[in-house]
Amino acid sequence: MKTRLRPYRIDVPEADLIDLRERLAKTRWPDQLAGTEWQLGTELGWLQEVCRYWQTQYDWRAQEAHFNRYEQGMAEIDGEQIHFLHVRSAHADACPMVMTHGWGGSIVEFLGVIEPLTDPTRHGGRPEDAFHLVIPSMPGFGFSGPTQKPGVHVQRIADLIAALMGALGYERYIAQGGDWGALVTRHLAEAHGDRLIGAHFTQLFAFPTETDDPTATALSADDQERMAPGAARAATGTGYLAIQTTRPQSLAYGQTDSPAGLAGWMLEKFDAWVDHDGGVETVLTRDQLLTNLMLYWLPNTVHSAARIYYESGIAGVHATDPWNGKVDVPTGYTVYPNELMYTPRPWADQRYPIVHWAEEPRGGHFAAFEQPEAFSRDLRRFRQVLRGS
């Protein structure tokens, strides 16, 4: 693929920030039935408080300056754009790694793990544990901007990211991902396995198919019990998936026009998917949540980000589609207890050569965002396993 790289720096026009505050001030709020709280979706009083803070106190310029501390670039690859952070370690033997996010999240998820991974000696690690990091905004997300043509599904995105890593001069690297990033990582391991040192997942897709030996994929009572919460979430919390897989454009009008509409849609998922004991803000700060939203609002990528569901669905590579493939790259999988689904070891072993299996006591769907210290420590351990093997 023809790839052109150029430096990039985030510099949002002031007019865009004024427009955002004006829209927030003019929000027309729905009613809420007494006593329902989060039962029907995002709780009204909490969302009003968050949006009031967004309008009057949130400081985008401080967040923008944080991003601009790091080297950034924009890649133009086969008609699509990829914005990325490129953070090199000072340690000479650092291992390259690309980390890919999913829907609802963004590169904001990884800001808290950049320093522990690139400079491990200051965070409980060793010099040989260091990484050079490439953190792309997936095509259609964040400052990559909207995708330009149909067919940008999860496998296409993986191919574009492989081209990006090659253009940056990385012939061999680790790939890490969760959510859609896990499917990107899986395809990198399948289609570009000769380039990967290893693949690490916080969400592992490995459902049995009719071709699998049923005795090999049989589950223990403990595995079945651990899968039960995921089944319950699927029964009541996947309406967003059905809409974005079938009619993302219809949904996008409200979220593109109303920042409160965007917040109401996405922050409900953070409340449901983050591992917390009393509200999402006990784990993630309000500024973190809003900065993540800003990477959908400012570049106007609400619709193009949701399109990954539709494009992957019609291509037959959706997270819910059957997969008969097999990964040959050494694989690490870390189980976080409030992840959307738990993948049992017998299922994982049918599709991946697991060399590193870890379980963390806390954490949910946005592992790096929620538990940066544990996430960083686990990635360093994975690299140690790969080095030993």
N, C-alpha and C positions, 0 to 999 in steps of 0.2 A: 504494500500500500504506500502511496505517495504521502509523505508526512512533512509538514512544515511547522517549525517551532518558532515562537517569538516570546520575548519576556512579557510579563503581565503584572499589573498592579491594580488593585481594587480602588476605584475612585468614583463613588456614587454622587451624581449631581445633587446639590442641595434641594433643587426643586422636587426631586423624588421623595425626599424626606418630609418636606412641607406637605406634599400631596398625601402622604401616608398619615400624617397627624390630622389633617383635615378630614380624611375619610373616617378615621377612628372617632373623631369628635361627632360625626354625623351618623354614627351607627344606629340603625333601627333594630331594636332588640325584640326577640320573641318572648312569649310568656313562658312560665314554667309552673307545672302543677305542684302544689304544696306537698312536701314529703317525698318527692321523687329523687331529689338530689342528682346523682350520676346514673340513675336507673335508665333514663331515656336518652342519655348522651351527656355531653359536656355540661356541667353544672353552671347555671346562669350567673349567680352571684360571683363565683370564682372567676369566670371568664370576663365579666365586667371589670373586676379588679385588675386582672392581667392586662386588659386592653387600655384601661386608664393609665396604668404604669407605662405601657408601650407608648402611649400618646404624650405623656408629660414628663417622664423621667428616664426612659431607656436612652442610652447613649450609643448610637450606631458608630459614631466616629471613633470611639474608644475600641470598639470591636474591629472596625476596619483597620485601625493601626495595628492591632494584634495580628491579623492576617498578614499585613504587609511587613511584619518582622521577618517573614520567611520568603525564601525565593519562590517565585511563582512563574508559571508559563501558560501559554495557550498553544495547543496543538491543533492544526488543521489536517484532518485525515480523511481522505475520500469524501469530501463534502461536509463532514461533521466536525464540530469543535469539542475539545476537551480542555477544560481549565484544570490545573493541577498545582499542588504544593510539591516542591522538591527540596527536601531537607537532608543535606549531607552530614554525616557524622564526621567529627574530627579524628576518629580512630581509623587508622589506615586499612585495617582488615574488616571493616564493617560490611555486613551482608545486605545487598539490595532487597527491598521488600515493597510490594505494591499492596495497599489496603483499600478495599472497595466497599462503599456503603450501600444502603438500600433505600427504599421509599420511606418517606416520613422522616428520614435522617438526611445527613449531608456530611461534608468534610468537617463540620463543626464537631461531630462525634469524636474525632481523633485528635483534637487540639491538646487534650490533656495527656496524651500518651507520646507526643512528639519528643519531649525532652527525656523521659525515661528510656525511650528506645534508641535515640540517637546518642545520648550521653549517659549510659548506664552506670558509670562509676559514681555518679552523683545520686543515684537512686537505688543503691543496693545491688548493683550488678558488677560485671567485670568488663574490661575493655573488649574482650573477644565476643561479648554479647551484643555489640553495637550493630545498629542497622542504618543504612541509607534509606530514607523513606520517600516513596512517591505516593501521593494521596490525591487521586483524581476525583473531580466532580463528574459523575457519569454523564454521558451525552444526554441532553434533555434536562439535566439537573443543575441547579446553582448557576455559577457564572460560566459554565459551558454554554448556557443559552439553550433555547428550544432546538430540538432536532429539525432538520431541514427537509427530510423526505421520509416516506413510509419505510417500514422494514427494519427499524432500529430496535431489535429485540435483544434479549439477554445474551445470546450467542454472538450476535453482531457486535455488541458492546465489548465482549471479551476479546474479539479479534482486534477491535480498535485499540484496546488497552495494551494488547500484545505489541501492536505497532508502535504505540507510544513508548513502551519500555525499550524496544529496539532502537528507536530514534534517540533515546537518552543514553544509549551506549551500554545498556545492561543486557548482556547475553544470557546470564543465569540469575535467577532471583526467586524469592519466596513470594507466594500470593496468599493473601488473607482476606476473608470476607464473611459477612453475615447478611441475612435477608437476601435481596437480589444480588448483593455482593457475593453471597455464597454460591449462587448459580453462575455468576461471572467466573469465580474462582474454579468452580467445577469444570466449566468449559475450557478455561485456560489449561487445566490439568489434562483434559482429554485431547484437545486440539493442538496444544503447544507444550505438551509434557516434556519435550526435550529441552525446553527453556527453564523449566521449574526445578529448583532445588527441593522444594516441598510446598505443600498446600495446607493452610490452616483454616479451620472453620469454627464459628460459634453457632452456626445452624447448619445441620447436615441433612441433605435430602437423599434418602436411600430407602424408599418404600419398596417392599417386595413386589415382584411381578409374577405372572403365571409361569415363567421359565425358571424361577428359583426353586431349589429343593426345599419343600416345606419343613423338613426336619431341621435344616440349617437355619431357618428364619423363625423357628418356634420361640415363643417368648416365655420367660419365667413369670411367676405371679408378681414379682417385684417390678419387672419391666412393664407389665400391663397396668399396674397401679400408678407408675410414674407417667404413663402416657395419658391417663384419664384427664388431667387438667387441660391438656391440649385439645382433647376431644370436646370438652365443655366449652373452651374458647371458640372452637370452630362452629359450634352449634349456635352461639349467640353473638359472636363478634367479627364475622367475616362479610357483613353486608358491604363494607367499603370495597372489598376484593371483587365482589360480583359487579358492582357499579363500574369500577375502574377497568375491569376486564371487558365490559360490554359497551358502556356509554360514558366514557371519560369527558367528552366534550360538553355534554349537558351539565355535568357537575361543575366544570371549570368556570363557567360564566360567573357564578356566585363567588367562588373563591378568588378569581382574578380581579373582581370588582370590589370585594369587601375584605379588608384584612381581618375583621372580626369573624367573617365566614371561614376564612382560611384557618384561623386559630381554633375556632370551634370544631372544625373537622379533624385537624391533626393533633391537637392537644388532648383530645379524648383518647387517642391511641397511646400517647405517652403516659397518661394516667393508668391505662389498662396494661401496658406492656412493660413499664418500668417496675422493678422490684422495690416496693416501698411499703412502709407500715403506717401511713397516715398522710398521703398526698404526695404527688410527684415532686413537689418543691422541697421535700425532705431529702431528696437525692440529687436533683438537678436545680440549679438556681434559675430564677426567673429570667435573668439575662441570657443564660445558656439556651433556654427554651425559645426565647424570642430571636436570638441570633440565628438559630436553626431555621425558624420561620422566615427570617429576612432573606435567606438564601433561596427561598421559593418566591417571595414577594418582589424583591428588587429586580431580579433578572427576568421576571414574568415567566417562570418555568413551572407554574402550578400544573398546567395542562400537559405539557410535554413530559413531565416527570410521571404523571399518572398514566401516560400512554404506554409505559413499559409493560403494564399489565395487558393492555389490548394487543400490542404488537407481539408480545411473547405468547399470548393465547392463540392468535391466528397462525403463528409459526409452529405451534405444537411444542414449545419449550418453556411453558409456564411452570411455576413451582408445583402446580397441581397435576401436571401432565405425567403420564407414565414415563419412566426412564430405564432403559435396558443397558445403559453404558457401563463402563468400568474405568476407574482411575488407577493408573499405575504409578503415580507420583507419591512418595512418602507423605502420609497425611497425619495431621493433628486435629483433634476435636476436643473442644472444651465445653462442658455442660454447665450452663448457668440455670439455676433452678426456676426462674420465672420466664425462660425463653418460651416462645409460642408453642413449640413442640419439642418433645424429647425423642431422640433417635436411639433405639436400643443397640447395644453392641452387636448382637447377631445380624441385624440388618446392615449396620455399618460395614461389618467385615465382608459382606457379600459384594460390596462395590468399591471399597477403598482399602489400601494397605495401611492400616492404622499403626503408627509407630509411637504416637503420643496421645493418650486419653487422660483427660483431667476433669475434675469436678470442683467447682467453686461453691462456697456456701451461700453467697449472695450474688444477685445480678439478674438482669432480665434481657429483653430483646436488644437493647442498645448497650452492649457489654462494655465497650471501650469508653463510652460516655458516662456510664453509671459507676463503673469500677475500674478506673484507669490504672490504679496500682496493681490490682490482681491481673488485669489484662496484660499489662506490660511484663510482669513477672512471668506469666505463662508463655508469652511469645519468646522470651529469653530462654526459658526451659526447652521449648520446642526447637529452637536453634541448637541448643546443646545436644539434644537427641540426634538431630540431623548430622551434626559434626561428628558425633560418636559412631554413627552408622556409615 
